[in-house]
Amino acid sequence: MQKEMSEFVQERIKIEEEIAKNLAKLSQNSLAAQEEGSPGEGWVQVKNSLAGEAEVHLRLSTKLHREIKKPLMNFHEDFKKDMKKCDHHITDLRKQLSSHYALPGQSKWFEEMVTTTLQLERLEVERVEMIQQHLCQYTQLQHETNMFHQSTLQPIDQLLQKVDPVKDRELWVREHKTGNICSVDVEIYT
């Protein structure tokens, strides 16, 4: 289970890194860079938010690796070693039982078997707690990422609420001196 979870998280890490790379590339795109006025300000904010979002995805991939994948794999390796020790010990105890079944050493065997079984139960509890801990960490990292996404959208929403087509038209007319000729004075030739 831990190994498969680790593989799952590794796939998520790859996806997050790819998203980060693509968002960073998109934030550098020059499309609509000539937009002026309040829509231009909103557009710049959109592109800037992409760069920030790319950074968040990159940080998420790093945290997933450091805080979930690596500990799961380390736990998996340690767990395998502990299980192997227990398995060998149980095998030895079974051999002892078969060779000493009728002897008084049976009570010692029983004590060792109970101790080993308790050790196996402890290992299983640790394994389940480890899974729970890392699934909780996974969801916490998702919450942090989602909160960042919300925080990047707020400035965009605020700028978009301020878009004023009339003011932008007036700004365009002033900057480009396009209002010198009134449309009523323009002669149209057919």
Helices and strands as residue ranges (DSSP letters): H 2-27, H 37-63, I 64-69, H 70-99, H 106-161, H 165-176, G 183-185
